[in-house]
Amino acid sequence: MAEHTTERPARARRVRHSGRGGQVLIYLGKQLRFFINENDWKVLPMAAIIAGLVGMVIRKRLFITMEGTLIGAFALVCVAIWNGSFNSIQSVCRERAIIKREHRSGLHISSYVTAHMIYQLLLCLMQTGLTMYVLRLTGVQFPKEGFMTPWMIVDVGISMLLISYAADMMSLFLSSISRTTTGAMTLMPFVLIFQLVFSGGIIPLPAWSQNLSYFTVSNYGVKVIAAQAGYNELPMATGWNTLESMRAREVGGTFTLGQVLDLLNSPSMEGKRDTEVLPAMRVSDVLSDLLAGQNETDRSLALSLAEMATGDTNAMTSPVSLGQLIDFANSSEAIQAKRDQTFTFQTTVGELLNTFGEEKIRAAVEEATAEAARKPEYDRTEDNVIENWFMLGFFILLFAMLSMIALELIDKDKR
């Protein structure tokens, strides 16, 4: 009878622990104990500190300008990859000997990896929520209306979660093929450098290396966040800021009238013929400007003669476009006869901006630079966002499967 009772618990224990689902729960509980007892919870305050530091840098850039949004997207991707990578880089290799022993005793590797996937997903979810909260506290101005969901902060949060989880699974794979924690931590910096350098966002890549970006989590992360932020719909401020910083710089030189006319007739000016160079003005204002150096008697006489000729010195002149000015110069024999005449032009960038209208020049510069900086991969479309989300999900499953394959071969490790 005693023998019978000693066998039943052993049989029950084998049945209970041999199922894959039961093993998932056992190892999930083990990971939760690691979270509490092995200080794995420390990744949460670390995530908050990193988010705070990054938030203070990008809060006046993200969602505001093209270059600011791209820098902000890259910074957020760095945060997500950093968080995910250090969640699991030591999780397997630190208990490699135990896994090998338990695998020989009936451990299903699929159950072990599945437990890690569930646990790491929960960890990434907490980190992402904490990161988005801290970003709001530091002053990052998320637009209220989202693109894929009703709230932009949720849109970006989903992308951050997928990036972080993909990096987490990548580190799980690295931990699975590393025999020691030292080996895993030595390998980690090289992987991070590859991810960030070949992201294809901030750092321009030479032609031979551009295809490498398709093998990085960071590439799809930068693309999806830039697309969600409406990168291609924002102004480009770099060109204007550079021009404005040169206000005091003197420009000019000695030119011939012919050089100026040739420049006005060049193909580069063809698309600017409709640009207004002289606004509509009253006839009296035009005459006042022309006669500014005359005495009062001459001014009154000229205004009287103009009124007799026009009938109304308060009548408005039509605005003059650049094309009209060019056509007039081309058709004027008097102007063409003086093509060899030289003149010296000296002014400052600030005076030119004031002369031609600062707001008009700013709008033209921002429009031109934004068009030059536009990237189709950052278009704000549902297909673009979903495609990048899909690729991040593909990386998650790929690295999870590679981890499973690596651990299935753990018995071949003779150490």
One Martini backbone bead per residue (centre of mass of N, CA, C, O) as a GRO file, in nm:
protein
  415
    1MET     BB    1   0.058   0.063  -0.021
    2ALA     BB    2   0.301   0.250   0.000
    3GLU     BB    3   0.396   0.206  -0.290
    4HIS     BB    4   0.142   0.321  -0.425
    5THR     BB    5   0.163   0.614  -0.303
    6THR     BB    6   0.448   0.685  -0.429
    7GLU     BB    7   0.357   0.664  -0.738
    8ARG     BB    8   0.123   0.866  -0.781
    9PRO     BB    9   0.265   1.142  -0.758
   10ALA     BB   10   0.469   1.088  -0.983
   11ARG     BB   11   0.255   1.049  -1.209
   12ALA     BB   12   0.111   1.318  -1.171
   13ARG     BB   13   0.360   1.495  -1.226
   14ARG     BB   14   0.412   1.404  -1.513
   15VAL     BB   15   0.140   1.487  -1.634
   16ARG     BB   16   0.146   1.785  -1.545
   17HIS     BB   17   0.452   1.848  -1.684
   18SER     BB   18   0.426   1.738  -1.995
   19GLY     BB   19   0.272   1.966  -2.082
   20ARG     BB   20   0.297   2.255  -2.254
   21GLY     BB   21   0.101   2.438  -2.098
   22GLY     BB   22   0.215   2.376  -1.814
   23GLN     BB   23   0.505   2.478  -1.874
   24VAL     BB   24   0.435   2.769  -1.932
   25LEU     BB   25   0.332   2.835  -1.644
   26ILE     BB   26   0.585   2.764  -1.491
   27TYR     BB   27   0.785   2.964  -1.646
   28LEU     BB   28   0.620   3.216  -1.594
   29GLY     BB   29   0.651   3.206  -1.286
   30LYS     BB   30   0.959   3.220  -1.291
   31GLN     BB   31   0.977   3.505  -1.425
   32LEU     BB   32   0.825   3.653  -1.198
   33ARG     BB   33   1.037   3.586  -0.982
   34PHE     BB   34   1.266   3.733  -1.121
   35PHE     BB   35   1.137   4.015  -1.112
   36ILE     BB   36   1.154   4.023  -0.794
   37ASN     BB   37   1.428   3.864  -0.695
   38GLU     BB   38   1.631   3.963  -0.955
   39ASN     BB   39   1.566   4.269  -1.040
   40ASP     BB   40   1.397   4.310  -1.319
   41TRP     BB   41   1.240   4.582  -1.241
   42LYS     BB   42   1.470   4.793  -1.320
   43VAL     BB   43   1.376   4.852  -1.618
   44LEU     BB   44   1.162   5.068  -1.554
   45PRO     BB   45   1.325   5.314  -1.441
   46MET     BB   46   1.515   5.319  -1.683
   47ALA     BB   47   1.298   5.388  -1.894
   48ALA     BB   48   1.216   5.660  -1.764
   49ILE     BB   49   1.489   5.803  -1.781
   50ILE     BB   50   1.531   5.782  -2.086
   51ALA     BB   51   1.268   5.925  -2.166
   52GLY     BB   52   1.334   6.194  -2.025
   53LEU     BB   53   1.591   6.268  -2.182
   54VAL     BB   54   1.465   6.256  -2.467
   55GLY     BB   55   1.222   6.447  -2.424
   56MET     BB   56   1.396   6.710  -2.370
   57VAL     BB   57   1.509   6.710  -2.671
   58ILE     BB   58   1.223   6.655  -2.861
   59ARG     BB   59   0.978   6.849  -2.772
   60LYS     BB   60   1.061   7.089  -3.008
   61ARG     BB   61   1.038   6.879  -3.277
   62LEU     BB   62   0.821   6.691  -3.266
   63PHE     BB   63   0.567   6.755  -3.504
   64ILE     BB   64   0.696   7.032  -3.650
   65THR     BB   65   0.937   6.920  -3.825
   66MET     BB   66   1.109   6.730  -4.033
   67GLU     BB   67   1.383   6.708  -3.883
   68GLY     BB   68   1.261   6.676  -3.598
   69THR     BB   69   1.098   6.416  -3.656
   70LEU     BB   70   1.336   6.236  -3.742
   71ILE     BB   71   1.494   6.263  -3.481
   72GLY     BB   72   1.264   6.166  -3.295
   73ALA     BB   73   1.225   5.887  -3.422
   74PHE     BB   74   1.512   5.787  -3.368
   75ALA     BB   75   1.506   5.824  -3.059
   76LEU     BB   76   1.267   5.630  -3.004
   77VAL     BB   77   1.401   5.382  -3.123
   78CYS     BB   78   1.636   5.375  -2.927
   79VAL     BB   79   1.466   5.332  -2.676
   80ALA     BB   80   1.325   5.067  -2.761
   81ILE     BB   81   1.581   4.898  -2.819
   82TRP     BB   82   1.712   4.926  -2.546
   83ASN     BB   83   1.490   4.804  -2.373
   84GLY     BB   84   1.459   4.529  -2.522
   85SER     BB   85   1.755   4.425  -2.518
   86PHE     BB   86   1.787   4.433  -2.183
   87ASN     BB   87   1.566   4.225  -2.102
   88SER     BB   88   1.704   3.936  -2.259
   89ILE     BB   89   2.024   3.899  -2.278
   90GLN     BB   90   2.029   3.702  -1.988
   91SER     BB   91   1.783   3.495  -1.961
   92VAL     BB   92   1.931   3.227  -2.075
   93CYS     BB   93   2.243   3.216  -2.008
   94ARG     BB   94   2.204   3.215  -1.685
   95GLU     BB   95   2.036   2.910  -1.734
   96ARG     BB   96   2.169   2.690  -1.919
   97ALA     BB   97   2.218   2.441  -1.738
   98ILE     BB   98   1.920   2.403  -1.656
   99ILE     BB   99   1.800   2.366  -1.937
  100LYS     BB  100   1.962   2.117  -2.014
  101ARG     BB  101   1.859   1.936  -1.786
  102GLU     BB  102   1.547   1.974  -1.844
  103HIS     BB  103   1.550   1.874  -2.137
  104ARG     BB  104   1.638   1.578  -2.054
  105SER     BB  105   1.357   1.568  -1.863
  106GLY     BB  106   1.115   1.715  -2.071
  107LEU     BB  107   1.156   1.983  -2.198
  108HIS     BB  108   0.987   2.224  -2.378
  109ILE     BB  109   1.101   2.468  -2.576
  110SER     BB  110   0.836   2.599  -2.666
  111SER     BB  111   0.744   2.663  -2.376
  112TYR     BB  112   0.981   2.837  -2.290
  113VAL     BB  113   0.955   3.054  -2.514
  114THR     BB  114   0.660   3.131  -2.465
  115ALA     BB  115   0.702   3.236  -2.180
  116HIS     BB  116   0.896   3.458  -2.266
  117MET     BB  117   0.705   3.608  -2.461
  118ILE     BB  118   0.494   3.685  -2.250
  119TYR     BB  119   0.676   3.829  -2.048
  120GLN     BB  120   0.810   4.035  -2.249
  121LEU     BB  121   0.547   4.168  -2.334
  122LEU     BB  122   0.473   4.280  -2.056
  123LEU     BB  123   0.732   4.444  -2.021
  124CYS     BB  124   0.703   4.621  -2.279
  125LEU     BB  125   0.429   4.739  -2.202
  126MET     BB  126   0.525   4.888  -1.948
  127GLN     BB  127   0.748   5.054  -2.082
  128THR     BB  128   0.572   5.201  -2.289
  129GLY     BB  129   0.376   5.337  -2.097
  130LEU     BB  130   0.597   5.489  -1.939
  131THR     BB  131   0.722   5.640  -2.177
  132MET     BB  132   0.469   5.802  -2.270
  133TYR     BB  133   0.425   5.946  -2.001
  134VAL     BB  134   0.703   6.090  -1.985
  135LEU     BB  135   0.683   6.244  -2.252
  136ARG     BB  136   0.448   6.419  -2.158
  137LEU     BB  137   0.590   6.545  -1.909
  138THR     BB  138   0.832   6.679  -2.096
  139GLY     BB  139   0.654   6.809  -2.361
  140VAL     BB  140   0.539   6.631  -2.572
  141GLN     BB  141   0.341   6.712  -2.867
  142PHE     BB  142   0.078   6.538  -2.915
  143PRO     BB  143  -0.148   6.481  -3.120
  144LYS     BB  144  -0.474   6.411  -3.072
  145GLU     BB  145  -0.501   6.299  -3.351
  146GLY     BB  146  -0.499   6.017  -3.508
  147PHE     BB  147  -0.457   5.762  -3.763
  148MET     BB  148  -0.533   5.459  -3.654
  149THR     BB  149  -0.633   5.613  -3.409
  150PRO     BB  150  -0.778   5.855  -3.201
  151TRP     BB  151  -0.465   5.853  -3.089
  152MET     BB  152  -0.138   5.934  -3.121
  153ILE     BB  153  -0.014   5.802  -2.865
  154VAL     BB  154  -0.113   5.519  -2.950
  155ASP     BB  155   0.023   5.489  -3.217
  156VAL     BB  156   0.315   5.519  -3.107
  157GLY     BB  157   0.290   5.297  -2.892
  158ILE     BB  158   0.264   5.058  -3.085
  159SER     BB  159   0.537   5.098  -3.223
  160MET     BB  160   0.711   5.082  -2.967
  161LEU     BB  161   0.628   4.795  -2.890
  162LEU     BB  162   0.726   4.650  -3.149
  163ILE     BB  163   1.019   4.739  -3.131
  164SER     BB  164   1.082   4.632  -2.848
  165TYR     BB  165   0.996   4.335  -2.902
  166ALA     BB  166   1.192   4.280  -3.133
  167ALA     BB  167   1.448   4.338  -2.965
  168ASP     BB  168   1.390   4.125  -2.751
  169MET     BB  169   1.398   3.875  -2.943
  170MET     BB  170   1.683   3.925  -3.038
  171SER     BB  171   1.811   3.888  -2.753
  172LEU     BB  172   1.706   3.604  -2.706
  173PHE     BB  173   1.877   3.482  -2.929
  174LEU     BB  174   2.154   3.570  -2.823
  175SER     BB  175   2.117   3.419  -2.550
  176SER     BB  176   2.088   3.130  -2.684
  177ILE     BB  177   2.395   3.143  -2.821
  178SER     BB  178   2.502   3.199  -2.541
  179ARG     BB  179   2.699   3.070  -2.272
  180THR     BB  180   2.733   3.362  -2.150
  181THR     BB  181   2.691   3.672  -2.020
  182THR     BB  182   2.950   3.792  -2.133
  183GLY     BB  183   2.901   3.717  -2.429
  184ALA     BB  184   2.635   3.872  -2.462
  185MET     BB  185   2.746   4.161  -2.378
  186THR     BB  186   2.960   4.167  -2.608
  187LEU     BB  187   2.755   4.143  -2.852
  188MET     BB  188   2.549   4.379  -2.817
  189PRO     BB  189   2.694   4.641  -2.931
  190PHE     BB  190   2.713   4.544  -3.228
  191VAL     BB  191   2.408   4.524  -3.275
  192LEU     BB  192   2.334   4.816  -3.206
  193ILE     BB  193   2.509   4.954  -3.419
  194PHE     BB  194   2.377   4.823  -3.661
  195GLN     BB  195   2.088   4.928  -3.607
  196LEU     BB  196   2.160   5.244  -3.608
  197VAL     BB  197   2.337   5.289  -3.862
  198PHE     BB  198   2.120   5.103  -4.052
  199SER     BB  199   1.837   5.263  -4.048
  200GLY     BB  200   1.812   5.509  -4.275
  201GLY     BB  201   1.773   5.799  -4.149
  202ILE     BB  202   2.003   6.000  -4.040
  203ILE     BB  203   2.217   5.819  -4.178
  204PRO     BB  204   2.382   5.820  -4.455
  205LEU     BB  205   2.400   5.583  -4.715
  206PRO     BB  206   2.563   5.404  -4.910
  207ALA     BB  207   2.480   5.217  -5.176
  208TRP     BB  208   2.605   4.937  -5.077
  209SER     BB  209   2.432   4.963  -4.775
  210GLN     BB  210   2.118   5.003  -4.804
  211ASN     BB  211   2.012   4.699  -4.784
  212LEU     BB  212   2.077   4.658  -4.476
  213SER     BB  213   1.824   4.807  -4.355
  214TYR     BB  214   1.618   4.559  -4.405
  215PHE     BB  215   1.770   4.404  -4.138
  216THR     BB  216   1.629   4.619  -3.949
  217VAL     BB  217   1.432   4.742  -3.701
  218SER     BB  218   1.489   5.052  -3.723
  219ASN     BB  219   1.386   5.111  -4.006
  220TYR     BB  220   1.078   5.053  -3.946
  221GLY     BB  221   1.054   5.243  -3.706
  222VAL     BB  222   1.115   5.513  -3.845
  223LYS     BB  223   0.902   5.496  -4.064
  224VAL     BB  224   0.641   5.476  -3.887
  225ILE     BB  225   0.678   5.736  -3.716
  226ALA     BB  226   0.710   5.937  -3.952
  227ALA     BB  227   0.434   5.872  -4.079
  228GLN     BB  228   0.254   5.937  -3.832
  229ALA     BB  229   0.375   6.246  -3.816
  230GLY     BB  230   0.390   6.371  -4.110
  231TYR     BB  231   0.661   6.444  -4.256
  232ASN     BB  232   0.564   6.539  -4.558
  233GLU     BB  233   0.368   6.780  -4.413
  234LEU     BB  234   0.609   6.937  -4.317
  235PRO     BB  235   0.832   7.168  -4.247
  236MET     BB  236   1.147   7.304  -4.353
  237ALA     BB  237   1.385   7.485  -4.143
  238THR     BB  238   1.689   7.489  -4.217
  239GLY     BB  239   1.712   7.690  -4.452
  240TRP     BB  240   1.592   7.937  -4.305
  241ASN     BB  241   1.779   7.941  -4.056
  242THR     BB  242   2.034   7.988  -4.219
  243LEU     BB  243   1.947   8.254  -4.354
  244GLU     BB  244   1.885   8.413  -4.090
  245SER     BB  245   2.185   8.388  -3.973
  246MET     BB  246   2.280   8.590  -4.238
  247ARG     BB  247   2.184   8.891  -4.213
  248ALA     BB  248   2.481   9.040  -4.173
  249ARG     BB  249   2.567   8.955  -4.443
  250GLU     BB  250   2.749   9.045  -4.711
  251VAL     BB  251   2.643   9.137  -5.043
  252GLY     BB  252   2.795   9.135  -5.374
  253GLY     BB  253   2.910   9.353  -5.653
  254THR     BB  254   3.019   9.341  -5.990
  255PHE     BB  255   2.802   9.420  -6.267
  256THR     BB  256   2.623   9.356  -6.547
  257LEU     BB  257   2.336   9.393  -6.718
  258GLY     BB  258   2.365   9.132  -6.884
  259GLN     BB  259   2.385   8.932  -6.647
  260VAL     BB  260   2.108   8.990  -6.533
  261LEU     BB  261   1.944   8.920  -6.789
  262ASP     BB  262   2.043   8.626  -6.816
  263LEU     BB  263   1.931   8.535  -6.544
  264LEU     BB  264   1.628   8.604  -6.603
  265ASN     BB  265   1.644   8.401  -6.876
  266SER     BB  266   1.671   8.153  -6.727
  267PRO     BB  267   1.538   7.843  -6.655
  268SER     BB  268   1.523   7.889  -6.336
  269MET     BB  269   1.303   8.141  -6.384
  270GLU     BB  270   1.044   8.022  -6.522
  271GLY     BB  271   0.883   7.934  -6.247
  272LYS     BB  272   0.889   8.269  -6.146
  273ARG     BB  273   0.707   8.467  -6.324
  274ASP     BB  274   0.453   8.496  -6.108
  275THR     BB  275   0.608   8.664  -5.926
  276GLU     BB  276   0.573   8.917  -5.701
  277VAL     BB  277   0.759   9.238  -5.695
  278LEU     BB  278   0.509   9.446  -5.719
  279PRO     BB  279   0.278   9.600  -5.569
  280ALA     BB  280  -0.003   9.748  -5.523
  281MET     BB  281  -0.043  10.106  -5.594
  282ARG     BB  282  -0.057  10.430  -5.559
  283VAL     BB  283   0.021  10.692  -5.750
  284SER     BB  284   0.108  10.882  -5.519
  285ASP     BB  285   0.318  10.690  -5.394
  286VAL     BB  286   0.503  10.665  -5.636
  287LEU     BB  287   0.567  10.969  -5.667
  288SER     BB  288   0.678  11.013  -5.382
  289ASP     BB  289   0.921  10.826  -5.418
  290LEU     BB  290   1.043  10.966  -5.675
  291LEU     BB  291   1.019  11.273  -5.517
  292ALA     BB  292   1.182  11.274  -5.244
  293GLY     BB  293   1.421  11.494  -5.340
  294GLN     BB  294   1.221  11.715  -5.369
  295ASN     BB  295   1.053  11.984  -5.354
  296GLU     BB  296   0.742  12.096  -5.283
  297THR     BB  297   0.675  12.230  -5.556
  298ASP     BB  298   0.751  11.991  -5.742
  299ARG     BB  299   0.558  11.788  -5.613
  300SER     BB  300   0.291  11.939  -5.669
  301LEU     BB  301   0.322  11.956  -5.975
  302ALA     BB  302   0.342  11.650  -6.034
  303LEU     BB  303   0.069  11.571  -5.906
  304SER     BB  304  -0.105  11.748  -6.088
  305LEU     BB  305  -0.022  11.622  -6.359
  306ALA     BB  306  -0.108  11.332  -6.282
  307GLU     BB  307  -0.409  11.401  -6.237
  308MET     BB  308  -0.459  11.493  -6.529
  309ALA     BB  309  -0.375  11.215  -6.659
  310THR     BB  310  -0.547  11.006  -6.464
  311GLY     BB  311  -0.775  11.152  -6.257
  312ASP     BB  312  -0.631  10.960  -6.012
  313THR     BB  313  -0.397  10.930  -5.754
  314ASN     BB  314  -0.564  10.683  -5.596
  315ALA     BB  315  -0.507  10.488  -5.792
  316MET     BB  316  -0.439  10.157  -5.871
  317THR     BB  317  -0.191   9.963  -5.934
  318SER     BB  318  -0.061   9.700  -6.076
  319PRO     BB  319   0.085   9.428  -6.031
  320VAL     BB  320   0.424   9.305  -6.057
  321SER     BB  321   0.585   9.071  -6.232
  322LEU     BB  322   0.861   8.905  -6.327
  323GLY     BB  323   0.772   8.858  -6.624
  324GLN     BB  324   0.713   9.155  -6.692
  325LEU     BB  325   0.997   9.258  -6.633
  326ILE     BB  326   1.144   9.083  -6.843
  327ASP     BB  327   0.986   9.171  -7.097
  328PHE     BB  328   1.059   9.467  -7.077
  329ALA     BB  329   1.369   9.434  -7.095
  330ASN     BB  330   1.369   9.282  -7.376
  331SER     BB  331   1.201   9.527  -7.533
  332SER     BB  332   1.418   9.732  -7.449
  333GLU     BB  333   1.646   9.926  -7.611
  334ALA     BB  334   1.775  10.087  -7.381
  335ILE     BB  335   1.860   9.840  -7.211
  336GLN     BB  336   2.017   9.676  -7.432
  337ALA     BB  337   2.234   9.909  -7.482
  338LYS     BB  338   2.337   9.855  -7.153
  339ARG     BB  339   2.483   9.569  -7.107
  340ASP     BB  340   2.788   9.689  -7.036
  341GLN     BB  341   2.699   9.806  -6.786
  342THR     BB  342   2.816   9.891  -6.471
  343PHE     BB  343   2.760   9.776  -6.127
  344THR     BB  344   2.731   9.824  -5.775
  345PHE     BB  345   2.649   9.575  -5.526
  346GLN     BB  346   2.547   9.649  -5.178
  347THR     BB  347   2.452   9.427  -4.910
  348THR     BB  348   2.224   9.247  -4.714
  349VAL     BB  349   2.034   8.987  -4.631
  350GLY     BB  350   1.828   9.148  -4.464
  351GLU     BB  351   1.759   9.362  -4.685
  352LEU     BB  352   1.652   9.158  -4.890
  353LEU     BB  353   1.423   9.047  -4.716
  354ASN     BB  354   1.278   9.322  -4.683
  355THR     BB  355   1.237   9.388  -4.984
  356PHE     BB  356   1.090   9.097  -5.075
  357GLY     BB  357   0.985   8.954  -4.827
  358GLU     BB  358   1.004   8.745  -4.572
  359GLU     BB  359   0.752   8.559  -4.594
  360LYS     BB  360   0.790   8.476  -4.890
  361ILE     BB  361   1.074   8.356  -4.864
  362ARG     BB  362   1.010   8.152  -4.646
  363ALA     BB  363   0.796   7.992  -4.801
  364ALA     BB  364   0.980   7.918  -5.041
  365VAL     BB  365   1.206   7.773  -4.886
  366GLU     BB  366   1.031   7.561  -4.735
  367GLU     BB  367   0.907   7.436  -4.988
  368ALA     BB  368   1.168   7.353  -5.134
  369THR     BB  369   1.299   7.182  -4.901
  370ALA     BB  370   1.060   6.988  -4.861
  371GLU     BB  371   1.065   6.868  -5.146
  372ALA     BB  372   1.363   6.763  -5.125
  373ALA     BB  373   1.296   6.589  -4.843
  374ARG     BB  374   1.113   6.398  -4.960
  375LYS     BB  375   0.969   6.066  -4.862
  376PRO     BB  376   0.786   5.794  -4.953
  377GLU     BB  377   0.835   5.613  -4.686
  378TYR     BB  378   0.677   5.870  -4.516
  379ASP     BB  379   0.401   5.830  -4.585
  380ARG     BB  380   0.060   5.903  -4.479
  381THR     BB  381  -0.040   5.576  -4.472
  382GLU     BB  382  -0.187   5.284  -4.407
  383ASP     BB  383  -0.003   5.096  -4.570
  384ASN     BB  384   0.262   5.191  -4.446
  385VAL     BB  385   0.205   5.127  -4.150
  386ILE     BB  386   0.124   4.827  -4.179
  387GLU     BB  387   0.385   4.729  -4.313
  388ASN     BB  388   0.572   4.799  -4.070
  389TRP     BB  389   0.424   4.634  -3.860
  390PHE     BB  390   0.461   4.365  -4.003
  391MET     BB  391   0.774   4.361  -3.998
  392LEU     BB  392   0.795   4.362  -3.690
  393GLY     BB  393   0.637   4.097  -3.653
  394PHE     BB  394   0.835   3.925  -3.815
  395PHE     BB  395   1.079   3.961  -3.625
  396ILE     BB  396   0.953   3.835  -3.378
  397LEU     BB  397   0.908   3.548  -3.498
  398LEU     BB  398   1.191   3.493  -3.602
  399PHE     BB  399   1.349   3.511  -3.327
  400ALA     BB  400   1.181   3.299  -3.182
  401MET     BB  401   1.253   3.061  -3.371
  402LEU     BB  402   1.562   3.082  -3.339
  403SER     BB  403   1.560   3.025  -3.037
  404MET     BB  404   1.433   2.745  -3.055
  405ILE     BB  405   1.652   2.616  -3.232
  406ALA     BB  406   1.895   2.670  -3.047
  407LEU     BB  407   1.773   2.509  -2.795
  408GLU     BB  408   1.741   2.229  -2.936
  409LEU     BB  409   2.080   2.226  -2.947
  410ILE     BB  410   2.188   2.212  -2.643
  411ASP     BB  411   2.301   1.910  -2.626
  412LYS     BB  412   2.564   1.981  -2.809
  413ASP     BB  413   2.666   2.098  -2.556
  414LYS     BB  414   2.961   1.992  -2.377
  415ARG     BB  415   2.963   2.182  -2.113
   0.00000   0.00000   0.00000
